[in-house]
Amino acid sequence: MKVRDHEKTLLPLGSVVLLKGAQKKLMIYGRKQIQMESNTLYDYLGVVFPEGYIDPNYTFLFNHGDINKIEFVGFSNDEEEKFHKLLEEVSIG
């Protein structure tokens, strides 16, 4: 998939993004995550790039609209496409 294909859709796992106002890139390793304390649903869960997971203090919840630049689009195949469609159905329903 090309970067422009993800302007309004969720990015695959492994995608690397730069958030608005940020200096450090994040790699996406989770999607549609709920923050338990506030019961808020976020589009993505990310870790700092290139370091990866360090500890819970270095994981970040964010939404698609928070992304300033998509640096790299992660791996996508038929299984990812099916999962993406399932996420869309759940979001609509």
N, C-alpha and C positions, 0 to 999 in steps of 0.2 A: 504494500500500500504506500501511496505517496503522502507526504506531509500534508498537502492541501486537502486530502480526503478526510482528515481528522479535525477539520475546523469546527465541526459541530458534533462529532462522535467521540466516544471514548478511545483513548490510545491503548495499544496492546502493552502487556507487561514487558518490562525491559526498556521502554521508551525513556529517553533522557530529555528533560525540559529545564528551562530557566523561567522562574516565576517573575512576575512584575515586581520591580524594586529589589530583586535579589542579585547577589553576586556569585552564589554557589549553585551549581546545577543539581537536580534531583533525578534519581532513577525510580520509575514507577514499579512497585512490586505488589500493589493491591488496588482493587477497584471497588467502588460502592461500599465504602467502609462507614460504620456508625461509630461516632465518638460517644461512649457510654455515659460520660458525665453530663453532657448536654443533650443527648439523644438526637444529635445532628448527623445527617447523612452527607458524606463527602464523596466526590467522584474518585479521588485517588489517595493512595498512601505511598509516600516516597521516602527514599533514603538518600543521603548525600552521595554525590558522584565525584570522583571515582572510588571513594572509600567504602561505600556500601554500609551495611548495618554495623553500627557501633554499639548502641544501646537505645532504649526507648526514648531518651531525650533527643536523639538525632533522627527521629522519624517524624514525618510531617504529613498532615492531612490537608488537602487542598482541592479546589474545584477547577474544572476545565477553564473557566473564565479567568482564573488567576495566572494562567500561563502566558508569558510574554513571547517565548520562542520555543519551538520544538526543535531540539538539536538532533534527535535520532528517533526514528519510529521502530519500536520493538518487533519481535518475530510475530508473524501472522500466518496461519494456515487454515484449513477447513474447520478444524476443531475450534480455533479462535473465532472464526466467523459464526459458527453455530452458537458459541457462548455469548457472543456480542448480540445476536438476535434474541437469545433468551433474556439477557439483561434489558433489552429494549421492551420486550413483552411485559416483563415484571414492572418496569418503570411506568409503562402506560396503564397497566391494570391496577 
